[in-house]
Amino acid sequence: MQIDRRARTCSGSCFVDGAPPHHRTARGRRIRSLGRRAQCSRSVARRGDVSRTPQASLVFLALACVALAACSDRGNLAANSESDSQLIDRGYTARDAEFIETDAAGRTRYRLRARQAHQDAATRAVQLQGVDMEVRPADGAPWQVRAERGHMPPAARRLDLTGDVRLESNVGAEALQLRTATLQYDIDAARVRAPGAVTIRTRNGELSAHAVNVDIKTRRVSLESKVHGLFTP
């Protein structure tokens, strides 16, 4: 682990348009509306083609009833499809939810569990309660992230965590625990930023700082200001 005590700034990108395009794997299933519309065909008969006998009239009446019944069934299917579509537009609420994202090779990038997940129907953003997340860099050791609450914008490329946030990596002599009140995780860049007060514990000591950036892949920690700490050789 490399710790840089020089002041640094970090800016992130926020994508807010569209539905989450990168959730390649998820335990939750969403209903897909068939989107069918009722299509009813009418029987058109010329006067010269219809016999006036009672038997022919009964046959014609029976065929008309069958055609009306078929149209009614198709109409019910279309109504059910429209109802399913309306339910999807209302968002969702799930308990003990799990989100998994994989890379192009099928390896897990992160696994996020939440006690409760709620998607807002208007904004499409997801609110999380009781967050427990494991981040797995392709060429590095895994990180564990825990928080009381989380917020994921519609594009799902950033995760904002609040409430006793903990970032941990237990790898031998480079074990690290970071605690703060607010943390932002850029999923694509694999970078973490804590904009407020932070406490960092390692096997060699403890320090505090204001605003910290962590590169998940390289394990480099950058402290911006108000750095205080004590380390043992």
N, C-alpha and C positions, 0 to 999 in steps of 0.2 A: 504493500500500500504506500502510495506517495502522497504526502500532504504538502500543499503549497499555501503558505500563509500570506502571500501577496494579494492585494485587492484585485478582484476580477469582476467582470460583468457578464451576464448571460441573458440572451433574449430567446424566447421560444416562439413557435408558430402555432396559431390556433385555427383549426379548420372547423367551420360550423355549418357547412352546407352538405346535405345529402345524408343517407343512412349509412351505418357503419359498413365500409366496403371490405375491411380486412379481417373480419371475424370469420376465419375459415372453418373453425370447429366450435360448436357450442352444444351444451347438453339440452338447452331449451329448444323446443320446436315451435314455430309460428305457423298459424293456419294460412294456407294459400288459397285464395278465392279462385274458383274456376272461371268466374266472370262470364258465364253463359247467359244468354238472353233467350226468352221464350220465343220460339218460332212456330207459329201455327199455320198450317196450310188449309185452304178452303177448297171444298169440292164444288166445282162449277159444272152444272148440268144444263144441257139445252132441253127445251121443251120436247123436241122431237125424239130425244133419247130416253125419256122417262115414260114408262107404261102407266096407265091409269088403273090397273088392276089392284085390288086390295093387297095381294101378296107382294107385288112390287113396291107398293107404298110402305109396307112394313119393313122390307129389306132396306129401303132408302133411309127410313127413320132409324133403324139400328146402326147403319153406317155413320149417320150423323152423330149419334150418341157416342160412338167409339172415337170419332174425330174430336169431339168436344172434351172427352175425358183425357185424351192425349195432350191437348192444349193446356188443360188445367194442370196436369203433372209437370209439364215444362215450365209453366208459370210459377209453380211452387218451388221448383229447383232454382229458378232465377231469383226468387225472393230470398231463399236461403243463402244463395251466394252473395247477394247484396248485404244481407245481415252479417255474414262472416266478414265481409270487407269492412263494415262499420265497426265491428269488434276489434279488428286489427288497428284501425285508425285511432282507437282509444288508448293505445299503449298497452303496457302490461305491468303486473306486479307479481313477483316470484319470491318465495322463501327458500333459504338454503340454495341459492343460485350459484352456478359455476360457469365461468367464461374461460375458454381456452383458445389461444391463438398460436398457430404454427407457422413456420417459415416455408419457403419453397421446397425444401427438402423433407418436409413433414415433421421437423423437430419442434418441440414445444418452445415458444418464445416466452409465454407467461401463462400462468394458471391463477385465476382470480376467483376466490370464493367470497360470498357475501351472505350475511344472515338474511338480508332482504334487499331486493333490487326493484326499483320502480322506474318505468319509462314514462315521461311526460308526453301526453298526446300532442300537445301544441308545439313544444320545442324539440321533441325526440331525444332529449338528453336523458341520461340514466342517473338516478340518485341511488347511492349504496349505503347500507348500514352494516356495521360489523365487518370490515374489510380484512381479508387475509390473502395476501398475494405472494406468489413465488415467481421471481424473474430469473430466466435461465439464458445468459449470454451464450452465443454459439461456441466461443473458445474460452470460457471463463467459469468461475465458480458461481453457484446460484446465490441470489439475494432474497431475503424475506422482508416483506413490507406489511405492517399492520397499522390500522387506523380505525377510529370510531365511525367516521363517515367518509364517503367518497362521491365525487361528481365526474361523470364522463360525458363530454360534449357529443353531439350527434355523429361527428366523423370518427369518434372513438380512437383518436391518435394521441390523446393526452388524458392523464388521470390526475385530478386535484383531490388531495387528501387533507382532512382536518381532524383535530381531536386526538391528542396523545399519539402522534405518528411515530412509528419506530421502523428504522431501516437497519437490517442486520446482515452480516456475512461472517460466518464462522469457519474461517480457513486458517488453521494453525496459528502461526505468529502474526498473521495479517488480519485476525479477527477484529471486527469493527461493529459498534452499535451507535447509531445516531438517533437522537430523540429531539422532537420539535413539535410545534403546534400546527404547522402548515407545511405541506410538501407538494411539489408539482413534478410529475413524472412524464417526460417526453418519450413516448413509446418507440417511435421510429429512430430517434437519435440515441436512445438508451442513456439518457442523462436525467439526473435528479437535481432539483433546486429547492432549497429551503430558504425562503426570503426573510425569515425572522430569527429569533434567538434559537441557538442550537447547542446541544450538549453531545460531545463525542467521547466514547470510551473505547480504548484499545487495551491490549495486554500490557502495554508499557505506561499507561497513565490515562488522564482525563483532561479535556480542554473544553472551553466554551467559546462561541463566536457568534457574530451576527451575519447571516447570509452565507450559505454554504452551497457549493456545487459538487456533484459526484458523477464521475464517468463510470457507469456500470461495467463497461467492457474492460477498461484499463485499470479500474479501482483507484483512480486518481481523485483525491479530495482537495478542493480549493476553498480556502477560507477568505472571506472578503474583508471583514473588519472586526474590531473589538475582540481580538484573540487573546485568551487567557488560558493558561494550562500548566500542568506539571507532569513531566515524564521522567521515568527512571531508566537508567542505562540498561 
